[in-house]
Amino acid sequence: MAAVAPLPAPLPAAPLRYPYGRQSIDASDVAAVTAALTGDLLTCGPAVAGFEAALAAYLGARHVAVCANGTAALHLAYLGLGLAPGDEIITSPITFSATASAAYQAGLGVRFADVDPITGNLDPAAVAALIGPRTRAIVAVHLAGQPCDLAALAALAQAHGLYLIEDACHALGARYRGAMIGGDTSDAVALSFHPVKHITTGEGGAVIMRAPAHHARVLRLRHHGIERDPVRLSIPSPGPWYHEVVEQGFNYRLPDILCALGTSQLARLPRFLAARRALAAAYRAELAAQLPAGLVTAPPELPERDHAYHLFAVAIDFAGLGVDRGRLMRGLAARGVGSQVHYIPLTAQPFHRDRPGAEAPRPRPGADAFYARTLSLPLYPDLTPADVRTIVAALATTLAEIRS
Ligand SMILES: *Cc1c(COP(=O)(O)O)cnc(C)c1O
């Protein structure tokens, strides 16, 4: 029999003491879900409008539509703006696959612009260089909760007649120049309520559209492409049963049970954000106290931005230090500490790289440099500053072990 190369050692299967992210559920959340579960309507009921109104009030947005997940939110954002097959978007390669795959689902082409090597956020100059005749939108991803340079991206969009869309799945509660991300800061904003995100509904998402017509389109697409508005029907309505299916739609609805959880979680968001920001400060202090200077770099806090800290991603010069990232992650896991890499550039993913119409390979030094150095450490609201001390101690010990 031919020798088979051993598989790389897997991370331990047992739950980690400190996963990189997780939800926070308390008695108020359980009570909200129980009330919805024993109510009259499990879907299409009052909890949906209630959650949408609560989100709109928090964000300062006019048009919020909740939906099945963040990927559906992106799909609805693209289609709701009227983007169509043959159109292209420009986005970041340092993002979750869904930013691009939702665009392919809408028949769109995707061009990946290079990013800032420190923040991993879109470099406006790199975006500008990619704008072509088919470009219809710029999709900004606020990586880790750090807002992109929205002023520069909005100016570019305006100059070229493009839509500006925000994948704000990491950035609920973040601010740019004092303005809440999602508060009508752009043409369309997508949010996710996956359990590692700022608030959770188990699975869920929301799309915020600036223009009323785009919002109406999103609502129709969310519910099978069904039109009920009398002014938009092709004939005078013959009766209350009447509706028209006018386009390919989806069932992207979020049920009342989950909307009730969302409203309850949203009420806790200010405390979640305060906890995340306090833990980020604790990380900075512990990294400075426990590690040799320059070994592990905390993420920058840029001016004019309020970071929402979905992730606490540090930078380590793995290549320069001769530290194997996999060995560090396994060593941390052995000490109960989860870690993750956000993200492998999508331009290196077989599906995104090799699909028909994909761009020819070209250098993206910012994305490569960011990916080479990044590592996300545990961050979630129920973590304590004492936990952060323990986690940084595990990091210091593991790094010392590897480097000795
Ligand atoms: C989580 C996430 C999504 C997708 O959201 P789901 O709710 O998991 O579908 C999209 N983009 C980014 C950047 C995300 O982090």
The ligand as a Gaussian input file, in Angstrom:
#p B3LYP/6-31G(d) Opt

LIG

0 1
 C      -21.571000      36.389000       9.248000
 C      -21.230000      37.114000       7.996000
 C      -22.000000      37.017000       6.837000
 C      -23.128000      36.046000       6.666000
 O      -24.055000      36.060000       7.656000
 P      -24.916000      34.714000       7.968000
 O      -25.939000      35.221000       8.921000
 O      -23.982000      33.726000       8.564000
 O      -25.511000      34.256000       6.682000
 C      -21.646000      37.807000       5.755000
 N      -20.581000      38.625000       5.794000
 C      -19.800000      38.722000       6.877000
 C      -18.636000      39.646000       6.857000
 C      -20.086000      37.955000       8.001000
 O      -19.278000      38.014000       9.074000

